[in-house]
């Protein structure tokens, strides 16, 4: 068995994940939050083929990498907080299993031959194999080696590949209505107007020099991107605090002190000042003196603020690729292609992705384990 790896060291998406800490798994599997243009039921079968508890046991017991829960986010990280420990542990496990790793080796073509496959390699003689697993990723963060080769190979072999797009990526705004607020961060709830089914996500939100980022923006970005109407101004809506319109109306009617001080109890002062300027409300006006018209404008800005965006950061900063090889093309038990026996798929190349928080690693590990077992069983027959 041979693992062909285009980069000099491998696992580069592992190394950059979680800010170098590697959010290796979520603490709770949420298959209903995954996105696919294929069958959601097929996705769930694939995801559940290697349950979360078994994956955690693999990393802790077999690889010797204890995991710790980050309570506020529900994410699991290696106790060392070092992504390199995860990458190195996986490389070590592969080698101990007797697999040869060819680092810095690029696959240039994949063709069916009698009894298997011929793999053309850059600068090396071709290799023949009875089974091949494509774990080439998609198009996101191309600097890590994701150049789309696997997607092109799948298309060339006749597989249905649903349209791809950058997912879990920051959104940009030109002109940027709040460039002066770059660096402001808070917990917010974002919704995508008109999405079916209705979509809402709560978590970290960050104003950048170019637009909007943070976990909530990444999670909603695919809906914004896919709903784009040709480069014009689009909107997602922000609720800046846990309080809805009725609660904020009550707090402003019954609150003591100024409007600025009341809002600053819950929000960064710079954001408060920007919102009050937009609603044309005097920051030092007493809450008790707010006219109904002004109060309702403030409530609307706090609970359904339109965040304008005009573009996105694309694959360069996207955490995953949306779209990919249609799941209907794949046997969910073995990850083998239904069109070309002996070819297996796993990970980001497939038409599925989850929210941030370790869910895409959960998908990669689950489908990778199924593909490995399926290929091994075929070779052993």
N, C-alpha and C positions, 0 to 999 in steps of 0.2 A: 504494500500500500504506500502511496506517495501523496503528500500534500503539496500542491503547487501554489506558491505565494509570491505575488508580484512585488511586494515591498521587501526591503532588506531585513525587516524584523517581525512583521506581522502584527495583527491585533491593534492597529492604530486607532480604530474607533473606540476600542476598549480604553486605550490610554488617554483619550481626550474626554471621555464621558465623565459626567459629574464633576467637572472642573478638575480633572486629574485624580478624583477619588473613586470613580466608577460606581455609579448607581446600578449595581449588578442585578437587582430584582426588586419588584414591588413587594410590599408586605401582604397585599391582597390582590388576587387576580380579578380582573374586571373585563371578561370577554365581551360584554355588551358595549364597551367603550371603544372597541376596535373599529377601524374604517376599512371597508372593502367594497368594490363594485361587483364582487363575486358573491357566492352564497354565504351569509353570516353563519349558517349552521355548519357548513364545511369548515369555515374558519375556526369555530368553536371546537370541532372534533380534533383539528390539528393542534390547537392550543392546549387542549386537555390531554393530549397523548402522553405528556410528561408533566404531571401536576406540579404546582408551585412547591409544595412540601418536599417532593422528591428532588426537585432541582436544588433547593436549599441544602438538603442532606448531601447531595453530590458535592457541592462546593465546600461544605464544612467538613464532612467525614472523609470523602475521597481525595479532595484536593488539599485539605488541611487549611482552608481559608475561613476562619470564623467571621460571621456576619453580624452586624449590629444595626438595630432599627433607629432611624432618625425620626423621633416621635412626631414632630410637627409636620413632616412631609409624608410619612408612611413609607419611606424608601429604605432599602437595605443596602448597606455599604460594607466593604471589607473592614474589619476592625482596625486594620492598619491605616485606613484611609488612603491606600496607595493602589491606583489602578494597575500599576505594573505587576503587583502581586497576582492579580487575576490573570493578566496576559501570560505571565511567566508560568503560573500554575497550569494553565491549559496547554501551553507548549510542552511542558515537562510531561504531562499526562499522555499527550500524543506520542512523544518519543518513547515513553515507557511501554506503550502499547505496540511498539515495533514499527511505527510509521516513519518513513523518511520524509523530511521536510526540505523542500527545495526553495529557499528564500531567493528573492531577486530574480525570479523566473516568470516570464510572461507567456501566457497562453495566447496564441494568435489565431488559431482556428480549431474548430471541433467538427469532426465529420464521422458519420456512421460508416463502418466497414463490416465485413462479414464477421460475426461473432463478437462485435463490440464497437469500439470507438478508436479513432486516431486523433491524437492531440498534437498539433503543431506548436512548437515552442520557439520563442525568439532566441536566436543564436545557439540553438541546440538541436540535435536530431529529434524527430517526432517520437512519440511514445504511444503504444497501443494499450488499451485497457478494456476489460470486460464490463466495467461499470464506472460511471462518472457522476460526481456530485458537484453541482454548480452552487457555490456559496459565495458569489462574487459581489453581493450587495447591489445597490441601485446606482443612483447618480448623486447622492448627497455627500457633501464634504469631499469633493474629488481629490483634494490634497492627500487623503488617506489611502487612495488607490481605487476608489469607486469610479470607474470610467465608463460603465454601461456595457462592458463587453458581454456579460451574461445575458442581458436583455436582448442585445443584438443577436447573439447566438440562438436564443430561444425563438426569436422571430424567424431567423433563417431556417430553422428546423420545422417551421410551420405552426408553432404554438401561438395561441391567442395571447397578446399582451395588451392589457387595458392601458389607456393613455396615462402617461406618467406626469407628475407635477411635484414641485417642492412642498414638503409638508413639515410641520413643526418648525417654522421659520419666522423670523421677525418681519413685521410689516413696516413699510416706509410711507412717508407723507411729504408731498411736494406741492405747494409750500407747506412747511411744518408749522402748524398753528401754535405749538408749544415748545419750540426749540429751546427757549430760554429756561424751560423746566427740566432739561436733560439731567439725568441723575436722580430725579425724584422716584422713589419706589414705595409701594404699599401693597396691601392685599385688596384685591378687587374681584368683582364678578363681571364677566363679559358674556354677552349674548350676540348671536348672529341673527339680525332681523330677517324674517321670512324663511328661515331654514326649516326643513322638514326631514326628520322630526325636529322639534324645538331643541336648541342646543344652548347649554349654559355651563360655564366653568368658573371655578373660584380658586384664587391662589395669588402668587406673586405677579406684580405688574410693574414694568419699568419704562420710564420715558427716556428715549435715547436722543442723540443729536439728529438722527435720521428718521425717527418715528417711534414705534412702540415695540416692546419686547417683554421678556419674562414668561414664566410658565403658562399663564392664562392666554397670552397672545399667541404663543406657539400652538397651544391646543386648539385655538379657534381659527388659526391661519388657513387650514385647508378649506374650510367653508368660505372664508373670504376670497381666497384665490380662485376656487372653482366657481364662485358666484360672480366673478369680475365681469364687467361689461365692456371691456376694451380700453382700459387705461384711464378711465374717468374716475372721479371722486366716488369712493365707496364709504360705507360706514359700518362699524360695529358699535354696540352700545355698552357703556360701562356703568355699573353701580359701584360707587366708590367705598361703601361701607356695608356691613351686614343689614342695615336698616332699610326697610322699604319706604315707599312714598308716604303711607299713612303714619308710620312711626316718625319719620322726619318732620312731617307736618305738625304732629303733636309736640315734638321736642322743640320746634321753633316757636310754637304758640305759647308753650308753657315754660320755656327756658329762661334763665336769668342771664344777665350780662349781654355782651355784644354778639352780633352775628358771627364776626370773625373768631371770637374766643370760643363760641359754641361749636363751630365747625372745626376749629383747631384742636379741640379735644379728641377728634376722631381722625383728622387728616393732616398731612404735612402742610405747614404754613404757606409755602410757596404755591401749592396747588389751591389752597383755600383762596388766596388772594387772586389767582387767575380766574377761578370760578366766579367769584363775586364781581370781578371787573366785567366779565362776560354777561352776567345777569343784571348789571347796572345797579347793584345794591351797595350802599355805603357800608364799608366794613365795620365801622364803629357805631352803626345804628343799633340800638337796643332791640333784642328779639321781640320784646313786648310792643315795640313801636312799628314793626314791619307791617306794611299794608299787605292785604291778601294777595294782590297781584304779584308783588315782589316775593312774598313767601313761596308762592307756587313756582315761580321761576327758579328759586334756589332749590326747592325740592326736586324739580325736574333735572337740574344740573347734577344733583347728588345721586339720583337713582336711575336716570336713563340718559346719560351723557353721550352724544354722538361723537365717536372717535373717527375722524376722517383718515383715510389711507388711500394711497394711489398706486402702490406697488409693494414688492416684497424683496427680501434679500436673496431669494433664489436658492439654488442648490449649494452655493458656496457656504451658506450658514444653516441650511436645512438639516435637521437632525435625522430625517428619514426621507425616503422617496414614496410618494403616493402612487397608486397604480402598480402594474407589474404583471407577471405571468398569472393568467387567470387560474383561480383555484379549481375550476372545473376540469382543467387539464391535468390535475395531479391526483393520484391515489392518496387520500388523507391518512391511510394507515401506514404507508411506506414512503410517501413523498416521491414516488416514481412517476415519471411522465406517462400519461395514458397514450400519447402519440408515439413516443420513441422509447421502447423498453431499454432499460439499462442506464437511463439518464434520470437523475434525481435533483430536486431543487429544495432549497431551504433559505430562510431568512428574508432579508429586505428585497430580494429579487422577486418575491411573490407579492400578489395584489392584496396586501394587508399591512396595516400599521396601527399601533396603539398610542395612547396619550404618553406624555413624558412621565418619568418616574419609574423607569426600569421595565416598563411593559414591552418595549421593543426588544430588550434582551431576553425577556421571558419567551417571546415569540421565536427569537433566533435560536435559543437553547432547545426549545421544544421541537421545532421543525428540524433543527440540525441533528438532534438525537434520533428522530424518526428516520431521517434520510440515511444516517450512518448505519442504523440497524437494518434498514431495508436494503441498502447496497451490499452489506456484509452477508445478509441472507441469500441474496441473489448469487453472489460470487461462490457461496458455499454449496449451492445446489448442484 
